[in-house]
């Protein structure tokens, strides 16, 4: 009997993450498979949940709506900030990711949606929030 993927498994797999329109964002199918420790934040929880119960040799494709993938787009997470408050202001450009530090020292990212001389519109939603996601996997090994 083949070992099934569990929430704490060490899994070797090929995977492809794509938009719902099937534009590939990342894929290991043309290279070496990835090895991931589930339950440690190496893969989004919703994607980990898709792997539960799969066994070596399984090849599945999952189409996840925003609510099951990276969430719906939250307009409250889009904020206009003064340029002087941006880290590395001289490197900021539209559609670039900017890293911010929270008061407790944790880092978080924001996407620059608009930029003018005085301010920037920053989107703190996950870049795939509000989008359908296609997750294709082939299980190579399970420990």
C-alpha positions as CSV (number, residue, x, y, z in Angstrom):
1,X,0.0,0.0,0.0
2,X,1.4,3.4,-1.0
3,X,1.8,6.1,1.7
4,X,-0.8,8.8,1.5
5,X,0.0,12.5,1.9
6,X,-0.9,13.8,5.4
7,X,-0.9,17.3,6.9
8,X,2.7,16.8,8.3
9,X,4.2,14.8,5.4
10,X,7.5,15.4,3.6
11,X,6.4,15.4,0.0
12,X,8.4,15.4,-3.2
13,X,6.2,16.5,-6.1
14,X,6.0,18.3,-9.4
15,X,3.6,21.2,-9.3
16,X,2.3,24.0,-11.5
17,X,0.6,27.1,-10.2
18,X,-1.4,29.0,-12.8
19,X,-4.1,31.7,-13.1
20,X,-7.6,30.5,-13.7
21,X,-7.0,31.5,-17.3
22,X,-4.2,29.0,-17.3
23,X,-1.2,31.4,-17.5
24,X,1.6,29.5,-15.7
25,X,3.1,31.4,-12.8
26,X,5.5,28.7,-11.6
27,X,6.1,25.1,-12.6
28,X,8.6,22.3,-11.8
29,X,7.4,19.9,-14.5
30,X,10.3,20.9,-16.8
31,X,12.9,20.6,-14.0
32,X,13.6,18.8,-10.8
33,X,10.6,18.1,-8.5
34,X,10.3,20.1,-5.3
35,X,10.4,18.6,-1.8
36,X,8.2,20.4,0.8
37,X,7.5,19.8,4.5
38,X,3.8,20.3,4.9
39,X,2.5,22.3,7.8
40,X,5.5,24.6,7.9
41,X,4.4,27.4,5.6
42,X,6.3,26.3,2.6
43,X,3.1,26.0,0.6
44,X,-0.1,28.0,1.1
45,X,-2.6,26.1,3.4
46,X,-5.2,25.9,0.7
47,X,-2.7,24.3,-1.7
48,X,-1.5,21.9,1.0
49,X,-5.2,20.8,1.6
50,X,-5.4,19.7,-2.0
51,X,-2.6,17.2,-1.4
52,X,-4.2,15.5,1.5
53,X,-4.8,11.8,0.7
54,X,-2.9,11.7,-2.6
55,X,-0.4,8.9,-3.1
56,X,2.8,8.4,-5.2
57,X,1.9,8.5,-8.9
58,X,-1.3,10.6,-8.4
59,X,-1.5,13.5,-11.0
60,X,-4.3,15.9,-10.2
61,X,-5.4,19.4,-11.3
62,X,-7.4,21.6,-8.9
63,X,-9.2,24.7,-9.9
64,X,-9.7,26.9,-6.8
65,X,-12.0,29.9,-6.6
66,X,-10.5,33.0,-4.8
67,X,-12.3,32.0,-1.5
68,X,-10.4,28.7,-1.4
69,X,-7.1,30.0,-2.8
70,X,-5.6,33.3,-1.7
71,X,-8.8,35.0,-0.7
72,X,-11.0,37.7,-2.1
73,X,-9.5,41.1,-2.9
74,X,-10.0,43.3,0.1
75,X,-10.2,47.0,-0.8
76,X,-9.3,48.0,2.8
77,X,-5.8,46.6,2.1
78,X,-5.2,49.1,-0.6
79,X,-3.7,52.3,0.9
80,X,-2.2,55.6,-0.3
81,X,1.1,56.3,1.4
82,X,3.4,59.3,1.3
83,X,6.5,58.6,-0.8
84,X,8.7,59.8,2.1
85,X,7.3,56.8,4.1
86,X,8.3,54.2,1.6
87,X,11.5,52.2,2.1
88,X,14.0,52.6,-0.7
89,X,11.9,55.3,-2.4
90,X,14.4,55.7,-5.2
91,X,13.8,52.1,-6.3
92,X,10.0,52.2,-6.2
93,X,8.2,51.7,-9.5
94,X,4.7,50.9,-10.6
95,X,4.0,47.2,-10.3
96,X,7.0,46.6,-8.1
97,X,6.9,44.9,-4.7
98,X,8.0,46.9,-1.7
99,X,8.9,45.3,1.6
100,X,7.6,47.0,4.8
101,X,8.4,46.2,8.4
102,X,5.6,46.0,11.0
103,X,6.1,47.4,14.5
104,X,7.0,43.9,15.8
105,X,9.7,43.6,13.1
106,X,7.9,41.2,10.8
107,X,8.2,41.9,7.1
108,X,5.3,42.1,4.7
109,X,5.0,43.0,1.0
110,X,2.9,45.5,-0.9
111,X,2.4,46.0,-4.7
112,X,2.8,49.5,-6.0
113,X,-0.4,50.1,-8.1
114,X,0.1,53.9,-8.7
115,X,2.9,56.3,-8.2
116,X,3.1,60.1,-8.3
117,X,5.5,62.8,-7.0
118,X,4.0,62.8,-3.5
119,X,2.4,59.4,-2.9
120,X,2.1,55.7,-3.9
121,X,-1.0,53.5,-3.9
122,X,0.0,50.2,-2.3
123,X,-2.0,47.0,-2.5
124,X,-1.3,44.7,0.5
125,X,-3.5,41.9,-0.8
126,X,-1.8,38.7,-2.0
127,X,-1.0,39.2,-5.7
128,X,-3.4,36.3,-6.5
129,X,-6.2,37.5,-4.2
130,X,-9.5,37.7,-6.0
131,X,-8.3,35.3,-8.8
132,X,-9.1,31.7,-9.6
133,X,-6.0,29.5,-9.2
134,X,-5.1,26.3,-11.1
135,X,-2.9,24.0,-9.0
136,X,-1.6,20.9,-10.9
137,X,0.4,18.3,-8.9
138,X,2.1,15.0,-9.5
139,X,3.2,13.2,-6.3
140,X,6.7,11.7,-6.6
141,X,7.4,10.6,-3.0
142,X,5.8,10.8,0.5
143,X,7.6,10.3,3.8
